[in-house]
Amino acid sequence: MLDVMTLIRNLRRPTLLARAARFGADDYRRDAVLPRLLKTEKVPRPAAAVIALLDLEAATEAKRRAKAGDYSPARHVELLIAITGEARMLTATAPRAVQAKASGMDAFFSAT
């Protein structure tokens, strides 16, 4: 099974979405965003939040690729911002060996 950071690094999204997420991640506030995105009152721990966000993002990506009428680029960027913010939190709280491996990796997922 892949770890959470590997799942995030394996994401490949269009350059515009990736850039928007990187810019927005600086202003990410998990206490305000996660309850709304995950439809829950209690904010989950970062790893659990990332898993839930990745599931929502995968469904949104499927809508984008299918050119569905209910696809929302704003929501997609919001999900990617949340994933990036949570990944930053995971990296910051990880043991030093993991931090060294992830150092300089601000772009958690790649642009296509």
C-alpha positions in Angstrom: 0.0 0.0 0.0 1.3 3.5 -0.9 1.8 6.0 1.9 -0.2 9.2 1.8 2.7 11.4 0.5 3.3 9.0 -2.3 -0.3 9.2 -3.3 -0.1 13.0 -3.4 3.2 13.0 -5.4 1.6 10.6 -7.9 -1.2 13.1 -8.8 -0.8 14.6 -12.2 -3.0 17.6 -12.9 -3.1 20.4 -15.5 -0.5 23.1 -15.0 -3.2 25.8 -14.4 -4.8 23.8 -11.6 -1.5 22.9 -10.0 -0.3 26.5 -10.0 -3.6 27.8 -8.6 -3.3 25.3 -5.8 0.2 26.3 -5.0 -0.7 29.9 -4.8 -3.8 29.3 -2.7 -2.1 26.9 -0.3 -0.3 29.8 1.5 -3.7 31.1 2.7 -5.2 27.7 3.6 -7.0 27.5 6.9 -8.0 24.0 7.7 -10.5 24.9 10.5 -12.5 26.9 8.0 -12.2 24.7 4.9 -12.2 21.1 6.0 -15.6 21.0 7.7 -17.2 22.5 4.5 -15.4 20.2 2.1 -15.7 17.1 4.1 -19.2 17.9 5.4 -18.3 17.2 9.0 -18.2 19.3 12.1 -15.0 17.7 13.6 -11.8 18.4 11.7 -9.9 15.1 11.1 -6.2 14.5 11.6 -4.1 15.5 8.6 -3.6 11.9 7.2 -7.3 11.1 7.5 -8.2 14.5 5.9 -5.8 13.8 3.0 -7.4 10.4 2.3 -10.9 11.9 2.3 -9.8 14.9 0.2 -8.0 12.6 -2.3 -11.3 10.6 -2.8 -13.3 13.9 -3.4 -10.6 15.1 -5.7 -10.6 11.9 -7.7 -14.3 12.2 -8.3 -13.9 15.8 -9.3 -11.0 14.9 -11.7 -13.3 12.2 -13.3 -15.9 14.9 -13.9 -13.3 17.2 -15.4 -12.1 14.5 -17.8 -15.6 13.5 -18.7 -16.4 17.2 -19.4 -19.4 16.9 -17.1 -21.7 19.9 -16.9 -21.5 19.9 -13.1 -17.7 20.1 -13.0 -16.5 23.1 -11.0 -12.9 24.3 -11.6 -13.2 26.5 -8.4 -14.1 23.4 -6.3 -11.3 21.4 -7.9 -8.7 24.1 -7.1 -10.2 24.3 -3.6 -9.7 20.6 -3.1 -6.1 20.7 -4.4 -5.4 23.7 -2.1 -6.6 21.6 0.8 -4.6 18.6 -0.2 -1.5 20.8 -0.5 -2.1 22.4 2.8 -2.6 19.1 4.6 0.5 17.7 2.9 2.5 20.6 4.2 1.1 19.9 7.7 2.0 16.2 7.4 5.6 17.1 6.3 6.0 19.6 9.1 5.0 17.1 11.7 6.9 14.1 10.3 10.1 12.8 11.7 13.3 14.5 10.6 14.2 11.7 8.1 11.0 12.2 6.3 11.3 16.0 6.4 14.8 15.7 4.8 13.4 13.5 2.0 10.5 16.0 1.4 12.6 19.2 1.7 12.2 21.5 -1.2 9.1 19.7 -2.4 6.6 22.5 -2.2 4.9 21.2 -5.4 3.4 18.1 -3.9 1.7 17.0 -7.1 2.9 17.5 -10.6 1.6 19.5 -13.5 0.9 17.8 -16.8 
